């Protein structure tokens, strides 16, 4: 286990969506319906209450954030205190909600949905283009997490957490068309589940393992390069932060943990900082 620092004093029930904008770190509490932001390294923490569970946030080129709510995509701004719904998604599927999402290197926002019971493959994966057109890329997902992209933007990594699988898809950067997919990594037979992903400057893939107290760095061929253990059972997503993007910030969850588990892992729900011995890529912004 590497040395661990704690970022800020917020404890989330279901922390997620670690996001770096060059000087400020954003994250969310999905079930707490909050977006948080803190200027690096020790500025005040800003909070924005959301009208629904918020699965993910991403940067906008014009300022503020794009956010995935339960059945909608919204634009929000913590400095202005605003939330504006721009597109509804799956309003006819009350058993679903939008979950994780991210912006690709070409400025498109991608977000997936999940079955709240994590039993049925009712989730889909969507692309939001700069003109605010929503396109379904593929479906049949139980719990969508990710995505993340290779440095050249031609490979997209997507997670179906419940199935314990990470898949890699060919993607055309100019159009966002998703091509052939292949199995990238599997956690089948383990006691943990793949959650959020990010990619470093060398093209290696970092994946948080829900229930596994670890973050795994994969080589582009899917082999395990290293494992970083963390002092909480449920890391959810990580991002490279700091002036040189050489610190790894990890969001975590405490939801569903009993009193004994929380006494054994009191940092559950906090944002953790660790030295990954790697450097991140610039965070892309949604072009719309």
N, C-alpha and C positions, 0 to 999 in steps of 0.2 A: 504494500500500500504506500503510495506517495504521500508527501506532506499535504495536508488539507487546510485551507483557510475558508472562512465563512464570509459571504458577501452580504452586507446589510443585516437587518434584523427582522425581515418579513418571514413568517412561516406560512406556507401554503398547504392547503389540503391536497390539491393536485397541481403542483407546479409544472409548468411546461413552457415550450416555445422560447428557449434561450435565443437571444437576438442581439447583435452588436452593430452599432451604426457608425463607429469610428471614435466616438467619445462618450456614448451613453449605452447602457445595457438595459434591454427590455426583457420582461418575462410575464407570464400570466398565471393566474390561479383559475383553472377551468371551472371547477364547481363553485369556487368563491366569487366567480363572475367579476374578476378584477384584472386590469392590466397594470403592470408596475414598470417604472423606469427609474434608473439611478445613474447620474453622471459619474464617470470614472475619475478617481477610484473611490471617493468617499463623499460624494455630493448627497443632497437630500433625496429621499425617495418620493417620487410622484405616483399618484394612484388615480386610476380612472375606473369607475363602476360601469359595468356593461349591462345591457338589458337581458342578456341570456348567458348561458355558459359560453366561454370563449376558448376555442380550441387552439388558435394560433394567431400570431401577428407577424407582419412582415413590413419592410420599409417601403415607402412611396417616394418616387423621384421628386414629386411636387411638394413633399413635406408630409409629416404625420405617418400613419400606418394604414395598412389594409388588414382587416381582421375577419376571422371565420367565427361566426356565431352559430347557434344551434341549427337554424335553417336559413341563414342569410350570410352574405358577404357585406361588410361595412367598411367605411372609411372612418378613422378616429384620430384624435389628436389630444395627447395628454396635456399639452401646454394650453390649448384652447378649451379643453373639457368637452369636446364634441364627439358625437357618434352619429353617423349618417348611413342608413341602409341603402345599398346600391343595387343588390340583386338578391332575390330569394332563391334558395336551392333546396330541393326536396321537401317542400311544404306539405306534400301529400304522404310523407313517410314519418308519422309521429314517433315510431320506434327507433328512428335514426337521429344522429346529429353529426354536424361537421366536426372533424378532429384536426389533425396536424396539417400544416401547409408551409410552403416556402416559395420564393421567387427564383426562377431559373436565370442563367446568365444573360438571356435575351430580354428579360424584363417582364415575363409572364408569371402570374400567381397561380400556383397549383395547390389544390386542397382535396382531401379525401373525406369520405363519411364513414360512419361505423354503425353497426347494430348495437344499441345500448345494452342489450342482454348478452352481447358477444356470442351469439348462438347461430345466427343465420347470415348468409352471404348477401345481405341487402345493401351493402355499401358500394359506392362508386368513387371514381377519381376524376376530378374536374380541372380544366384549364380556364383561367380568366385572362382574356387578352386585354390589351391596352384600351380597346374600344368598348370594354365591359361585356363582351360576348362570352357566355359560359358554354363550354363544350365538354361533353363527357368523353374521357379518353378510354376508360375501360371500367368494368363493373365486376360483381361477384366477390366483393371484399367483405370480410367480417369486421376487421378493425384496421383502418388505414392509418399508417404513420409514415413520416418522411414527407416529402422526398428530399433527395440531394443529388447533385450533378458532378460528374467528372470535370476537371479543369477546362477541358475543351468543349464542354457542353453537349457532348455526343452520347453520353451514357447517363441514364437516370436510375437512381436507386430508390426502390419503393418497398415498404414493409407492410405485410399483413401480420399484425402482432399475434392474433389469436391462433393463426396457423403456424406461428413460429418460423416464418420464412422472410428472407430478404431476396428480392428479385432485381435484376438489372435489365433495363430496357434500352434498346437503341432509340435515339431520338434525333430528329432533324432540327438543328438549332434555328434555321431560318423560318420554319413554319410551326414548330412545336408538335409536329406529327409524331406519335409514338409508334415505334416499330416492334420488331421481334423482342420478346422477353426471354430470360433464362434464369435459372436458379443461381443466385449468388452465394447465399449462406443459409444454413438451417440450424435452428436450435431445438429441433425435434428430439425428444428423449431427455432433455434437460429439465430442470425445474424453473427455468426463467424464459422470458419472452422478449424478443427484439422490440425496441421502442424507437425513439428519435435518432436520426442520423445526421452527420455532417461530413464534409470532405476537406482534407487539408491541402496545403500547397503542393505536396508530392503526389496527390491523387489517391491517398489512402483514405479509407472509409472508417469513421468512428461511430459505433453503435452502442447506445445505452441498453442495458439488459434489466428490464423490469423483473424484480424477484431474484436477481442474480448478484446484486451488490458489486457490479463491475461495468466497465466500459471496454469494449473490444475494438482494437484497431485492426482492420483487414487490409491486406494488400489488394491491388486492383484485380488480381486473379482469384480472390476469395479466400486465400490462405490467411490464417491468423498470424499477425505480426507481433502483437503484444496485448496484454490484458492489464488494465488498471483497476485495482480494487478500490471501492469507496465504502465509507462507514455507514451506509444506508442501504436498505434492501431494494429501494425502488427509484433508481435514477431514471430520468425520463427523456432528457434531451441535453445536448451540449453544444457550445459555440466557442470559437476562438476569440478572445477579447484582449483588450489592452492596446497600448500604442503600437506594438509590433505584432499583435495577435499571436502571442506565444503563451498565453494563459488560457486554460480550458475552464469555462464556466459551465456548471452542471445544475440543471433544475432537478428537483426531487419531489417525491410525494409521500404523504403520510396516510392517505385515504385507505381505509380497510385494515390498518394495523391495530392490533389490540394493545392493551396497556403494557403488557410484558414486552412486546416487540418495540414499542416506542421507548421504553426504558432502556432497552439494549441499543437502540439507534436514535438517540435524542435529536440528531441533526436532520431527521426526516422532515421534508417540507421546506428546508432551507436551500439557498443557492450556494454551492460549493465551488471553490477555486482550487485548481491544482496545476502542476507543471507537467505538460504532456510530452516535452522534448520534441515539439513539432510546431509548425506555424500554419495559421489559417489563411483562407482566401478572402478577398474583399467581399462584403455582403452586397449582393445585387438588390436593386430597388424596382418595385413594380412601376411600369411605364405609364399606367393609366392615372 
